[in-house]
């Protein structure tokens, strides 16, 4: 866990511990093992990463970067401002949204994707099961 934006501590109680639990639960759900690094950053840092790696000049909620090293699954980066805004717009706690997005990113590193409708539905179900294990609300309940 890398806490690069101290504002995470004001937004979420013990963000590193929550992110670690979410990543571990997602890897268990996927039957995967390996090291995942989670970067809790600000919008500016994630905007820079998004521009460098996806040619998109804006911050996004979560980015996943698969590793090409044995024993390492990869990195997940989250943007504090985007996560807070999305949580507020969805009427969810920032902590629950953080856990969901860490799980989402970790599931990507474990091989899940959501490009096709069937893949997306499988990934959403996996995310819902992870959130249930964490004692947090299903992020897809009520979603359209």
C-alpha positions in Angstrom: 0.0 0.0 0.0 1.3 3.4 -0.9 -0.5 6.4 0.5 0.6 9.2 -1.8 -2.3 11.6 -1.0 -2.8 12.2 2.7 -6.4 13.3 2.1 -7.3 9.7 1.9 -7.1 9.5 5.7 -9.6 12.3 6.1 -12.0 10.6 3.6 -11.7 7.0 4.9 -10.8 5.6 8.2 -7.7 3.5 7.9 -7.7 3.5 4.0 -4.6 1.3 3.7 -6.1 -1.5 5.9 -9.4 -1.3 3.9 -7.6 -1.4 0.6 -5.5 -4.4 1.7 -8.6 -6.3 2.9 -10.4 -5.5 -0.4 -7.5 -6.7 -2.6 -7.0 -9.9 -0.5 -10.8 -10.7 -0.8 -10.8 -10.1 -4.5 -7.8 -12.4 -5.0 -9.4 -15.1 -2.9 -12.6 -14.7 -5.0 -10.6 -15.1 -8.2 -8.5 -17.9 -6.9 -5.4 -15.9 -7.6 -2.2 -15.2 -5.6 0.6 -12.7 -6.0 1.6 -9.3 -4.9 -0.6 -6.3 -5.7 0.5 -2.8 -5.0 -2.2 -0.3 -4.3 -1.5 3.4 -4.8 -3.9 5.8 -3.1 -3.2 9.0 -5.0 -4.7 12.3 -5.9 -6.5 13.2 -9.1 -3.4 14.8 -10.6 -1.2 11.7 -10.2 -3.8 9.4 -11.7 -4.4 11.9 -14.5 -0.7 11.7 -15.3 -0.8 7.9 -15.2 -3.9 7.8 -17.4 -2.3 10.1 -19.9 1.0 8.1 -20.0 -0.6 4.7 -20.3 -4.0 5.2 -21.9 -3.6 8.5 -23.8 -6.5 10.0 -21.8 -5.9 13.5 -20.3 -8.1 13.2 -17.3 -8.2 11.4 -14.0 -10.2 8.2 -13.6 -11.3 6.4 -10.5 -9.1 3.3 -10.8 -6.3 2.1 -13.1 -4.8 -1.4 -13.2 -1.4 -2.2 -14.4 -0.6 -6.0 -14.8 3.0 -7.0 -13.9 5.2 -9.1 -16.1 7.2 -10.5 -13.1 6.6 -13.9 -11.5 4.8 -13.6 -8.2 3.6 -10.1 -8.9 0.1 -9.5 -10.2 0.5 -5.7 -10.7 -0.5 -2.3 -9.5 -3.8 -0.6 -8.9 -4.0 3.2 -8.6 -7.0 5.2 -7.3 -7.8 8.9 -7.5 -9.1 10.4 -4.3 -11.1 13.2 -5.8 -12.8 11.0 -8.4 -13.6 8.3 -5.9 -15.1 10.9 -3.5 -17.2 12.5 -6.2 -18.5 9.2 -7.5 -19.4 8.0 -4.0 -21.2 11.2 -3.3 -23.1 11.0 -6.6 -24.1 7.4 -5.9 -25.1 8.1 -2.3 -22.5 5.7 -1.0 -19.8 6.0 1.6 -16.3 6.8 0.2 -15.0 3.8 2.1 -17.4 1.4 0.4 -16.6 2.9 -3.0 -12.8 2.6 -2.3 -13.2 -1.1 -1.3 -15.2 -1.7 -4.5 -12.7 -0.1 -6.8 -9.7 -1.8 -5.2 -11.5 -5.1 -5.6 -12.4 -4.2 -9.2 -8.7 -3.4 -10.0 -7.5 -6.5 -8.3 -10.0 -8.7 -10.2 -8.6 -7.1 -13.4 -5.1 -8.2 -12.4 -6.4 -11.7 -11.7 -7.8 -11.9 -15.2 -11.3 -10.6 -15.1 -12.5 -8.1 -17.6 -15.7 -6.4 -18.6 -15.4 -5.7 -22.3 -18.2 -8.1 -23.4 -21.6 -8.3 -21.7 -21.1 -11.8 -20.3 -17.7 -10.9 -18.9 -19.1 -7.7 -17.4 -21.9 -9.6 -15.6 -19.4 -12.2 -14.2 -17.1 -9.5 -13.0 -20.0 -7.6 -11.3 -21.1 -10.8 -9.5 -17.5 -11.4 -8.3 -17.4 -7.8 -7.1 -20.7 -8.2 -5.2 -19.4 -11.4 -3.5 -16.2 -9.6 -2.5 -18.2 -6.7 -1.0 -20.4 -9.1 0.9 -17.4 -10.8 2.4 -16.2 -7.4 3.5 -19.6 -6.6 5.0 -20.2 -3.8 2.6 -23.1 -3.0 0.3 -23.4 -4.5 -3.2 -22.3 -1.7 -5.5 -24.5 -3.1 -8.3 -27.8 -3.2 -6.3 -30.0 -0.5 -7.8 -27.5 0.2 -10.6 -28.9 0.6 -14.1 
